[in-house]
Amino acid sequence: MLLDYHIHAAAHGEYRYDYEWLKSFLDTARRQGIKEVGFAEHDEFVQLIDAKVLAGLRGEYDDVRIRLGLEVDFIPGREPEIAALRNKYDWDYFIGSIHFIDGWGFDHPDYGYLFEKKDYDQVYEEYFSLVNRMALSGLFDVVGHLDLIKIWGHRPWRQSTLAYAKPVLHSIKGADGNRNK
């Protein structure tokens, strides 16, 4: 079964949850044979989600299951805030992602050049350490874009990417079904 649980309908705040806009995603899903879609905004845009619009669309699209999730930036120290956000709504799923390493938005086009000033192996080590901590937190159902660190094409020199990722994959597997509710 085809599904897509990583739709940012509000994108980065430039779009609204209006009926016609969300309907366009669902019509595309229908044409492509996608049977489940999940609208999952970044947590800083949670206020843009309109559950009433989603509820109305659920009534019209009985052939496409519509789910609601949230993609949350995991930053150490934010765990209580993330837990409160998780418990504030009845989410179908919660995505945890790493977009920042010590305040550096490494995947943002304005800051990608900073890779050139860094030790790639150290960056990969820090990134996967954060992903591991996130996976072990029990706050998330899904790890979002596990390989985001590769966004600008930089690769570690001393070890393979897999060498950094493999321990994290074991943590993710071990965390399956152990999420804090």
Backbone as JSON Lines, residues from 0, in Angstrom:
{"i":0,"aa":"M","n":[0.85,-1.18,0.0],"ca":[0.0,0.0,0.0],"c":[0.89,1.24,0.0]}
{"i":1,"aa":"L","n":[0.58,2.18,-0.86],"ca":[1.31,3.44,-0.91],"c":[0.76,4.4,0.12]}
{"i":2,"aa":"L","n":[1.68,5.09,0.82],"ca":[1.28,6.11,1.78],"c":[2.34,7.19,1.84]}
{"i":3,"aa":"D","n":[1.95,8.34,2.34],"ca":[2.86,9.47,2.51],"c":[2.47,10.17,3.81]}
{"i":4,"aa":"Y","n":[3.34,10.07,4.81],"ca":[3.05,10.67,6.12],"c":[3.89,11.92,6.39]}
{"i":5,"aa":"H","n":[4.49,12.48,5.37],"ca":[5.39,13.61,5.6],"c":[5.01,14.78,4.69]}
{"i":6,"aa":"I","n":[3.73,15.17,4.74],"ca":[3.25,16.29,3.94],"c":[3.21,17.54,4.81]}
{"i":7,"aa":"H","n":[3.94,18.55,4.39],"ca":[3.93,19.84,5.07],"c":[3.04,20.79,4.26]}
{"i":8,"aa":"A","n":[1.75,20.73,4.5],"ca":[0.82,21.56,3.74],"c":[1.03,23.05,4.01]}
{"i":9,"aa":"A","n":[1.42,23.4,5.22],"ca":[1.71,24.79,5.55],"c":[3.11,25.19,5.12]}
{"i":10,"aa":"A","n":[3.88,24.19,4.65],"ca":[5.28,24.39,4.24],"c":[6.06,25.04,5.37]}
{"i":11,"aa":"H","n":[6.54,26.22,5.17],"ca":[7.27,26.93,6.23],"c":[6.49,28.19,6.63]}
{"i":12,"aa":"G","n":[5.18,28.0,6.73],"ca":[4.3,29.07,7.19],"c":[3.68,29.9,6.09]}
{"i":13,"aa":"E","n":[4.02,29.61,4.83],"ca":[3.49,30.43,3.74],"c":[2.13,29.98,3.22]}
{"i":14,"aa":"Y","n":[1.65,28.82,3.66],"ca":[0.34,28.32,3.22],"c":[-0.56,28.12,4.42]}
{"i":15,"aa":"R","n":[-1.86,28.09,4.17],"ca":[-2.85,27.91,5.24],"c":[-3.62,26.62,5.03]}
{"i":16,"aa":"Y","n":[-4.2,26.13,6.09],"ca":[-5.04,24.93,6.04],"c":[-6.43,25.32,5.55]}
{"i":17,"aa":"D","n":[-6.53,25.6,4.28],"ca":[-7.87,25.85,3.77],"c":[-8.29,24.65,2.91]}
{"i":18,"aa":"Y","n":[-9.58,24.54,2.75],"ca":[-10.19,23.39,2.11],"c":[-9.58,23.1,0.74]}
{"i":19,"aa":"E","n":[-9.51,24.08,-0.13],"ca":[-9.04,23.86,-1.5],"c":[-7.57,23.44,-1.53]}
{"i":20,"aa":"W","n":[-6.77,24.02,-0.67],"ca":[-5.33,23.7,-0.64],"c":[-5.12,22.25,-0.22]}
{"i":21,"aa":"L","n":[-5.74,21.83,0.86],"ca":[-5.57,20.45,1.32],"c":[-6.21,19.46,0.35]}
{"i":22,"aa":"K","n":[-7.31,19.85,-0.25],"ca":[-7.97,19.01,-1.24],"c":[-7.03,18.72,-2.41]}
{"i":23,"aa":"S","n":[-6.19,19.69,-2.78],"ca":[-5.27,19.46,-3.9],"c":[-4.27,18.33,-3.58]}
{"i":24,"aa":"F","n":[-3.84,18.22,-2.34],"ca":[-2.95,17.12,-1.94],"c":[-3.69,15.79,-2.02]}
{"i":25,"aa":"L","n":[-4.92,15.8,-1.56],"ca":[-5.71,14.56,-1.55],"c":[-6.08,14.11,-2.96]}
{"i":26,"aa":"D","n":[-6.39,15.06,-3.83],"ca":[-6.67,14.71,-5.22],"c":[-5.43,14.11,-5.89]}
{"i":27,"aa":"T","n":[-4.27,14.68,-5.61],"ca":[-3.02,14.14,-6.15],"c":[-2.78,12.74,-5.61]}
{"i":28,"aa":"A","n":[-2.99,12.56,-4.32],"ca":[-2.81,11.23,-3.72],"c":[-3.75,10.22,-4.39]}
{"i":29,"aa":"R","n":[-4.96,10.61,-4.58],"ca":[-5.96,9.73,-5.21],"c":[-5.5,9.33,-6.62]}
{"i":30,"aa":"R","n":[-5.05,10.31,-7.41],"ca":[-4.59,10.03,-8.78],"c":[-3.38,9.1,-8.8]}
{"i":31,"aa":"Q","n":[-2.53,9.21,-7.77],"ca":[-1.3,8.4,-7.72],"c":[-1.5,7.07,-6.99]}
{"i":32,"aa":"G","n":[-2.72,6.8,-6.56],"ca":[-3.0,5.54,-5.89],"c":[-2.5,5.47,-4.46]}
{"i":33,"aa":"I","n":[-2.27,6.62,-3.85],"ca":[-1.83,6.66,-2.46],"c":[-3.06,6.52,-1.58]}
{"i":34,"aa":"K","n":[-3.04,5.54,-0.69],"ca":[-4.22,5.21,0.11],"c":[-4.24,5.88,1.48]}
{"i":35,"aa":"E","n":[-3.1,6.36,1.95],"ca":[-3.05,7.06,3.23],"c":[-2.13,8.26,3.09]}
{"i":36,"aa":"V","n":[-2.56,9.39,3.64],"ca":[-1.71,10.56,3.7],"c":[-1.69,11.09,5.12]}
{"i":37,"aa":"G","n":[-0.59,11.66,5.47],"ca":[-0.45,12.26,6.79],"c":[0.05,13.68,6.65]}
{"i":38,"aa":"F","n":[-0.73,14.61,7.12],"ca":[-0.3,16.0,7.17],"c":[0.5,16.16,8.46]}
{"i":39,"aa":"A","n":[1.75,16.57,8.32],"ca":[2.65,16.68,9.48],"c":[3.45,17.97,9.36]}
{"i":40,"aa":"E","n":[2.97,18.99,10.01],"ca":[3.69,20.27,9.99],"c":[4.86,20.25,10.94]}
{"i":41,"aa":"H","n":[5.78,21.16,10.73],"ca":[6.85,21.38,11.71],"c":[6.22,22.0,12.94]}
{"i":42,"aa":"D","n":[6.77,21.68,14.1],"ca":[6.14,22.11,15.35],"c":[6.01,23.63,15.48]}
{"i":43,"aa":"E","n":[6.87,24.4,14.84],"ca":[6.73,25.85,14.97],"c":[5.51,26.39,14.23]}
{"i":44,"aa":"F","n":[4.86,25.55,13.41],"ca":[3.67,25.96,12.68],"c":[2.41,25.22,13.15]}
{"i":45,"aa":"V","n":[2.46,24.66,14.34],"ca":[1.34,23.88,14.87],"c":[0.05,24.71,14.9]}
{"i":46,"aa":"Q","n":[0.17,26.0,15.12],"ca":[-1.02,26.86,15.21],"c":[-1.72,27.02,13.86]}
{"i":47,"aa":"L","n":[-1.07,26.63,12.76],"ca":[-1.69,26.74,11.44],"c":[-2.59,25.55,11.1]}
{"i":48,"aa":"I","n":[-2.49,24.47,11.88],"ca":[-3.29,23.28,11.62],"c":[-4.75,23.57,11.96]}
{"i":49,"aa":"D","n":[-5.63,23.25,11.02],"ca":[-7.07,23.45,11.24],"c":[-7.76,22.08,11.21]}
{"i":50,"aa":"A","n":[-8.0,21.55,12.4],"ca":[-8.6,20.22,12.52],"c":[-9.99,20.16,11.91]}
{"i":51,"aa":"K","n":[-10.71,21.26,11.89],"ca":[-12.06,21.27,11.31],"c":[-12.01,21.02,9.81]}
{"i":52,"aa":"V","n":[-11.04,21.62,9.15],"ca":[-10.89,21.41,7.7],"c":[-10.55,19.94,7.44]}
{"i":53,"aa":"L","n":[-9.63,19.4,8.24],"ca":[-9.27,17.99,8.08],"c":[-10.47,17.08,8.31]}
{"i":54,"aa":"A","n":[-11.26,17.38,9.31],"ca":[-12.44,16.56,9.61],"c":[-13.42,16.59,8.44]}
{"i":55,"aa":"G","n":[-13.64,17.75,7.85],"ca":[-14.52,17.85,6.7],"c":[-14.01,17.05,5.51]}
{"i":56,"aa":"L","n":[-12.71,17.09,5.29],"ca":[-12.13,16.35,4.17],"c":[-12.18,14.84,4.41]}
{"i":57,"aa":"R","n":[-12.05,14.43,5.67],"ca":[-12.15,13.0,5.98],"c":[-13.52,12.46,5.55]}
{"i":58,"aa":"G","n":[-14.54,13.28,5.7],"ca":[-15.88,12.87,5.3],"c":[-16.04,12.74,3.8]}
{"i":59,"aa":"E","n":[-15.22,13.43,3.03],"ca":[-15.32,13.4,1.57],"c":[-14.41,12.36,0.91]}
{"i":60,"aa":"Y","n":[-13.34,11.99,1.57],"ca":[-12.34,11.1,0.98],"c":[-12.33,9.77,1.71]}
{"i":61,"aa":"D","n":[-13.33,8.95,1.43],"ca":[-13.37,7.66,2.11],"c":[-12.38,6.66,1.52]}
{"i":62,"aa":"D","n":[-11.79,6.99,0.37],"ca":[-10.81,6.1,-0.26],"c":[-9.37,6.48,0.07]}
{"i":63,"aa":"V","n":[-9.17,7.6,0.74],"ca":[-7.84,8.04,1.17],"c":[-7.9,8.3,2.67]}
{"i":64,"aa":"R","n":[-7.17,7.53,3.43],"ca":[-7.15,7.73,4.89],"c":[-6.3,8.96,5.2]}
{"i":65,"aa":"I","n":[-6.85,9.88,5.96],"ca":[-6.16,11.13,6.31],"c":[-5.74,11.06,7.76]}
{"i":66,"aa":"R","n":[-4.46,11.26,7.97],"ca":[-3.92,11.22,9.34],"c":[-3.27,12.55,9.66]}
{"i":67,"aa":"L","n":[-3.09,12.81,10.94],"ca":[-2.48,14.06,11.39],"c":[-1.28,13.76,12.28]}
{"i":68,"aa":"G","n":[-0.16,14.31,11.89],"ca":[1.06,14.15,12.67],"c":[1.72,15.49,12.9]}
{"i":69,"aa":"L","n":[2.85,15.45,13.55],"ca":[3.64,16.65,13.79],"c":[5.11,16.26,13.71]}
{"i":70,"aa":"E","n":[5.89,17.08,13.01],"ca":[7.34,16.88,12.97],"c":[7.97,17.86,13.94]}
{"i":71,"aa":"V","n":[8.7,17.32,14.9],"ca":[9.24,18.12,15.99],"c":[10.77,18.07,15.96]}
{"i":72,"aa":"D","n":[11.37,19.24,16.08],"ca":[12.83,19.32,16.2],"c":[13.24,18.82,17.57]}
{"i":73,"aa":"F","n":[14.03,17.76,17.59],"ca":[14.57,17.3,18.87],"c":[15.84,18.08,19.15]}
{"i":74,"aa":"I","n":[15.8,18.8,20.25],"ca":[16.96,19.55,20.74],"c":[17.09,19.17,22.21]}
{"i":75,"aa":"P","n":[18.26,18.66,22.61],"ca":[18.41,18.27,24.02],"c":[17.98,19.39,24.96]}
{"i":76,"aa":"G","n":[17.21,18.99,25.98],"ca":[16.67,19.94,26.94],"c":[15.21,20.29,26.65]}
{"i":77,"aa":"R","n":[14.75,20.0,25.43],"ca":[13.38,20.29,25.04],"c":[12.42,19.17,25.37]}
{"i":78,"aa":"E","n":[12.89,18.1,25.95],"ca":[12.04,16.93,26.17],"c":[10.73,17.25,26.91]}
{"i":79,"aa":"P","n":[10.75,18.02,28.0],"ca":[9.47,18.32,28.67],"c":[8.51,19.11,27.77]}
{"i":80,"aa":"E","n":[9.03,20.04,27.01],"ca":[8.21,20.82,26.08],"c":[7.62,19.91,25.0]}
{"i":81,"aa":"I","n":[8.43,18.99,24.49],"ca":[7.97,18.06,23.45],"c":[6.89,17.14,24.01]}
{"i":82,"aa":"A","n":[7.1,16.64,25.22],"ca":[6.1,15.76,25.85],"c":[4.78,16.5,26.04]}
{"i":83,"aa":"A","n":[4.85,17.75,26.46],"ca":[3.63,18.54,26.64],"c":[2.92,18.76,25.31]}
{"i":84,"aa":"L","n":[3.67,19.04,24.27],"ca":[3.09,19.23,22.94],"c":[2.45,17.94,22.44]}
{"i":85,"aa":"R","n":[3.12,16.86,22.68],"ca":[2.6,15.54,22.27],"c":[1.25,15.26,22.96]}
{"i":86,"aa":"N","n":[1.16,15.61,24.22],"ca":[-0.05,15.32,24.99],"c":[-1.16,16.34,24.8]}
{"i":87,"aa":"K","n":[-0.85,17.46,24.15],"ca":[-1.83,18.53,23.99],"c":[-2.9,18.19,22.95]}
{"i":88,"aa":"Y","n":[-2.55,17.37,21.96],"ca":[-3.46,17.02,20.87],"c":[-3.52,15.51,20.71]}
{"i":89,"aa":"D","n":[-4.5,15.06,19.97],"ca":[-4.65,13.65,19.69],"c":[-4.0,13.34,18.34]}
{"i":90,"aa":"W","n":[-2.67,13.31,18.32],"ca":[-1.92,13.07,17.08],"c":[-2.02,11.61,16.68]}
{"i":91,"aa":"D","n":[-2.03,11.36,15.37],"ca":[-1.95,10.0,14.88],"c":[-0.52,9.48,14.96]}
{"i":92,"aa":"Y","n":[0.44,10.38,14.83],"ca":[1.86,10.01,14.91],"c":[2.68,11.27,15.15]}
{"i":93,"aa":"F","n":[3.89,11.04,15.64],"ca":[4.8,12.12,16.01],"c":[6.16,11.81,15.38]}
{"i":94,"aa":"I","n":[6.66,12.72,14.57],"ca":[7.95,12.55,13.9],"c":[9.0,13.35,14.65]}
{"i":95,"aa":"G","n":[10.11,12.71,14.96],"ca":[11.25,13.42,15.56],"c":[12.32,13.62,14.5]}
{"i":96,"aa":"S","n":[12.85,14.82,14.43],"ca":[13.88,15.13,13.44],"c":[14.98,15.97,14.06]}
{"i":97,"aa":"I","n":[16.15,15.85,13.45],"ca":[17.29,16.67,13.85],"c":[17.57,17.65,12.72]}
{"i":98,"aa":"H","n":[17.4,18.93,13.01],"ca":[17.71,20.0,12.05],"c":[18.8,20.93,12.58]}
{"i":99,"aa":"F","n":[19.17,20.75,13.85],"ca":[20.14,21.64,14.48],"c":[21.2,20.83,15.23]}
{"i":100,"aa":"I","n":[22.44,21.24,15.1],"ca":[23.54,20.69,15.88],"c":[24.16,21.87,16.62]}
{"i":101,"aa":"D","n":[23.99,21.88,17.93],"ca":[24.48,23.0,18.76],"c":[24.07,24.36,18.2]}
{"i":102,"aa":"G","n":[22.8,24.48,17.83],"ca":[22.28,25.75,17.33],"c":[22.51,26.01,15.85]}
{"i":103,"aa":"W","n":[23.28,25.17,15.18],"ca":[23.58,25.35,13.76],"c":[22.5,24.63,12.93]}
{"i":104,"aa":"G","n":[21.75,25.37,12.16],"ca":[20.75,24.8,11.27],"c":[21.42,24.29,10.01]}
{"i":105,"aa":"F","n":[22.05,23.13,10.13],"ca":[22.92,22.6,9.08],"c":[22.22,22.36,7.75]}
{"i":106,"aa":"D","n":[20.89,22.14,7.76],"ca":[20.19,21.85,6.51],"c":[19.6,23.1,5.86]}
{"i":107,"aa":"H","n":[19.73,24.23,6.5],"ca":[19.19,25.48,5.95],"c":[20.15,26.03,4.9]}
{"i":108,"aa":"P","n":[19.63,26.43,3.75],"ca":[20.5,26.92,2.66],"c":[21.41,28.08,3.07]}
{"i":109,"aa":"D","n":[20.98,28.9,4.0],"ca":[21.82,30.03,4.42],"c":[23.01,29.61,5.27]}
{"i":110,"aa":"Y","n":[22.99,28.38,5.8],"ca":[24.06,27.96,6.71],"c":[24.8,26.7,6.26]}
{"i":111,"aa":"G","n":[24.44,26.17,5.1],"ca":[25.09,24.97,4.58],"c":[26.57,25.16,4.35]}
{"i":112,"aa":"Y","n":[26.98,26.37,4.01],"ca":[28.4,26.65,3.74],"c":[29.28,26.39,4.97]}
{"i":113,"aa":"L","n":[28.7,26.39,6.15],"ca":[29.48,26.19,7.37],"c":[30.08,24.79,7.45]}
{"i":114,"aa":"F","n":[29.55,23.85,6.66],"ca":[30.17,22.52,6.6],"c":[31.65,22.64,6.24]}
{"i":115,"aa":"E","n":[31.97,23.56,5.36],"ca":[33.35,23.71,4.87],"c":[34.34,24.02,5.99]}
{"i":116,"aa":"K","n":[33.84,24.54,7.1],"ca":[34.7,24.92,8.22],"c":[34.73,23.86,9.31]}
{"i":117,"aa":"K","n":[34.12,22.71,9.04],"ca":[33.97,21.69,10.08],"c":[34.65,20.39,9.69]}
{"i":118,"aa":"D","n":[34.91,19.59,10.7],"ca":[35.4,18.23,10.52],"c":[34.16,17.37,10.25]}
{"i":119,"aa":"Y","n":[34.05,16.83,9.03],"ca":[32.85,16.1,8.64],"c":[32.58,14.92,9.56]}
{"i":120,"aa":"D","n":[33.64,14.22,9.97],"ca":[33.43,13.08,10.86],"c":[32.85,13.53,12.19]}
{"i":121,"aa":"Q","n":[33.32,14.64,12.71],"ca":[32.78,15.15,13.97],"c":[31.31,15.55,13.8]}
{"i":122,"aa":"V","n":[30.98,16.16,12.67],"ca":[29.59,16.54,12.41],"c":[28.7,15.3,12.36]}
{"i":123,"aa":"Y","n":[29.15,14.26,11.65],"ca":[28.37,13.03,11.57],"c":[28.23,12.37,12.95]}
{"i":124,"aa":"E","n":[29.3,12.39,13.71],"ca":[29.24,11.81,15.06],"c":[28.23,12.56,15.92]}
{"i":125,"aa":"E","n":[28.26,13.88,15.87],"ca":[27.32,14.68,16.66],"c":[25.88,14.47,16.18]}
{"i":126,"aa":"Y","n":[25.7,14.45,14.87],"ca":[24.36,14.27,14.32],"c":[23.76,12.94,14.76]}
{"i":127,"aa":"F","n":[24.5,11.86,14.56],"ca":[23.94,10.55,14.9],"c":[23.84,10.35,16.41]}
{"i":128,"aa":"S","n":[24.64,11.04,17.18],"ca":[24.48,11.02,18.64],"c":[23.15,11.66,19.03]}
{"i":129,"aa":"L","n":[22.8,12.75,18.36],"ca":[21.51,13.4,18.61],"c":[20.34,12.52,18.17]}
{"i":130,"aa":"V","n":[20.48,11.88,17.0],"ca":[19.42,10.98,16.54],"c":[19.24,9.84,17.54]}
{"i":131,"aa":"N","n":[20.35,9.32,18.04],"ca":[20.28,8.24,19.02],"c":[19.56,8.69,20.29]}
{"i":132,"aa":"R","n":[19.93,9.84,20.78],"ca":[19.29,10.37,21.99],"c":[17.79,10.57,21.75]}
{"i":133,"aa":"M","n":[17.46,11.07,20.56],"ca":[16.06,11.27,20.21],"c":[15.31,9.94,20.19]}
{"i":134,"aa":"A","n":[15.9,8.94,19.56],"ca":[15.25,7.62,19.46],"c":[15.03,7.02,20.85]}
{"i":135,"aa":"L","n":[15.98,7.19,21.73],"ca":[15.88,6.63,23.08],"c":[14.96,7.43,24.0]}
{"i":136,"aa":"S","n":[14.57,8.64,23.58],"ca":[13.73,9.5,24.43],"c":[12.34,8.93,24.64]}
{"i":137,"aa":"G","n":[11.86,8.1,23.71],"ca":[10.51,7.55,23.81],"c":[9.42,8.53,23.46]}
{"i":138,"aa":"L","n":[9.79,9.67,22.88],"ca":[8.82,10.7,22.57],"c":[8.22,10.61,21.16]}
{"i":139,"aa":"F","n":[8.82,9.79,20.3],"ca":[8.46,9.82,18.88],"c":[8.07,8.45,18.36]}
{"i":140,"aa":"D","n":[7.25,8.48,17.32],"ca":[6.84,7.27,16.62],"c":[7.72,7.0,15.41]}
{"i":141,"aa":"V","n":[8.26,8.07,14.84],"ca":[8.99,7.99,13.59],"c":[10.25,8.86,13.68]}
{"i":142,"aa":"V","n":[11.35,8.36,13.1],"ca":[12.55,9.17,12.93],"c":[12.45,9.8,11.54]}
{"i":143,"aa":"G","n":[12.41,11.12,11.5],"ca":[12.3,11.83,10.23],"c":[13.64,11.93,9.53]}
{"i":144,"aa":"H","n":[13.62,11.73,8.24],"ca":[14.78,11.83,7.35],"c":[16.11,11.57,8.06]}
{"i":145,"aa":"L","n":[16.32,10.3,8.37],"ca":[17.5,9.84,9.09],"c":[18.81,10.31,8.47]}
{"i":146,"aa":"D","n":[18.82,10.48,7.15],"ca":[20.06,10.84,6.46],"c":[20.13,12.32,6.08]}
{"i":147,"aa":"L","n":[19.4,13.18,6.77],"ca":[19.39,14.61,6.43],"c":[20.78,15.23,6.46]}
{"i":148,"aa":"I","n":[21.65,14.69,7.26],"ca":[23.01,15.23,7.38],"c":[23.75,15.23,6.04]}
{"i":149,"aa":"K","n":[23.31,14.42,5.1],"ca":[23.96,14.33,3.78],"c":[23.45,15.39,2.81]}
{"i":150,"aa":"I","n":[22.61,16.3,3.25],"ca":[21.89,17.2,2.36],"c":[22.78,17.97,1.38]}
{"i":151,"aa":"W","n":[23.95,18.37,1.8],"ca":[24.83,19.16,0.93],"c":[25.92,18.31,0.28]}
{"i":152,"aa":"G","n":[25.84,17.0,0.44],"ca":[26.78,16.11,-0.24],"c":[28.06,15.8,0.52]}
{"i":153,"aa":"H","n":[28.23,16.35,1.7],"ca":[29.44,16.1,2.49],"c":[29.36,14.73,3.15]}
{"i":154,"aa":"R","n":[30.46,14.02,3.12],"ca":[30.54,12.69,3.71],"c":[31.73,12.62,4.65]}
{"i":155,"aa":"P","n":[31.64,11.77,5.67],"ca":[32.78,11.62,6.59],"c":[33.97,11.0,5.87]}
{"i":156,"aa":"W","n":[35.16,11.27,6.39],"ca":[36.4,10.77,5.77],"c":[36.95,9.54,6.47]}
{"i":157,"aa":"R","n":[36.89,9.54,7.81],"ca":[37.55,8.48,8.56],"c":[36.72,7.19,8.65]}
{"i":158,"aa":"Q","n":[35.4,7.32,8.6],"ca":[34.51,6.17,8.68],"c":[33.42,6.34,7.64]}
{"i":159,"aa":"S","n":[32.75,5.25,7.37],"ca":[31.6,5.33,6.47],"c":[30.41,5.93,7.23]}
{"i":160,"aa":"T","n":[29.46,6.42,6.47],"ca":[28.22,6.91,7.08],"c":[27.55,5.8,7.87]}
{"i":161,"aa":"L","n":[27.59,4.59,7.33],"ca":[26.98,3.45,8.01],"c":[27.6,3.2,9.38]}
{"i":162,"aa":"A","n":[28.9,3.43,9.51],"ca":[29.56,3.24,10.8],"c":[28.96,4.16,11.87]}
{"i":163,"aa":"Y","n":[28.56,5.35,11.47],"ca":[27.92,6.28,12.41],"c":[26.44,5.93,12.62]}
{"i":164,"aa":"A","n":[25.8,5.46,11.57],"ca":[24.36,5.21,11.64],"c":[23.99,3.88,12.28]}
{"i":165,"aa":"K","n":[24.83,2.87,12.14],"ca":[24.46,1.52,12.57],"c":[24.07,1.43,14.05]}
{"i":166,"aa":"P","n":[24.84,2.0,14.98],"ca":[24.4,1.93,16.39],"c":[23.04,2.59,16.61]}
{"i":167,"aa":"V","n":[22.78,3.65,15.86],"ca":[21.5,4.36,15.98],"c":[20.36,3.48,15.46]}
{"i":168,"aa":"L","n":[20.62,2.75,14.39],"ca":[19.6,1.86,13.85],"c":[19.2,0.8,14.87]}
{"i":169,"aa":"H","n":[20.17,0.32,15.64],"ca":[19.87,-0.64,16.71],"c":[19.01,0.02,17.8]}
{"i":170,"aa":"S","n":[19.3,1.28,18.13],"ca":[18.49,1.99,19.13],"c":[17.07,2.2,18.63]}
{"i":171,"aa":"I","n":[16.95,2.55,17.35],"ca":[15.62,2.76,16.78],"c":[14.83,1.46,16.82]}
{"i":172,"aa":"K","n":[15.46,0.37,16.43],"ca":[14.79,-0.93,16.46],"c":[14.38,-1.29,17.89]}
{"i":173,"aa":"G","n":[15.25,-1.05,18.84],"ca":[14.94,-1.36,20.23],"c":[13.86,-0.48,20.82]}
{"i":174,"aa":"A","n":[13.72,0.74,20.27],"ca":[12.71,1.68,20.79],"c":[11.33,1.4,20.24]}
{"i":175,"aa":"D","n":[11.22,0.58,19.21],"ca":[9.93,0.28,18.59],"c":[8.96,-0.27,19.63]}
{"i":176,"aa":"G","n":[7.85,0.41,19.75],"ca":[6.83,-0.04,20.69],"c":[7.05,0.41,22.12]}
{"i":177,"aa":"N","n":[8.13,1.16,22.37],"ca":[8.42,1.61,23.74],"c":[8.24,3.11,23.9]}
{"i":178,"aa":"R","n":[7.47,3.72,23.03],"ca":[7.27,5.16,23.08],"c":[6.47,5.53,24.32]}
{"i":179,"aa":"N","n":[6.89,6.67,24.92],"ca":[6.13,7.22,26.05],"c":[4.82,7.79,25.53]}
{"i":180,"aa":"K","n":[3.74,7.49,26.18],"ca":[2.43,8.03,25.73],"c":[1.99,9.13,26.65]}
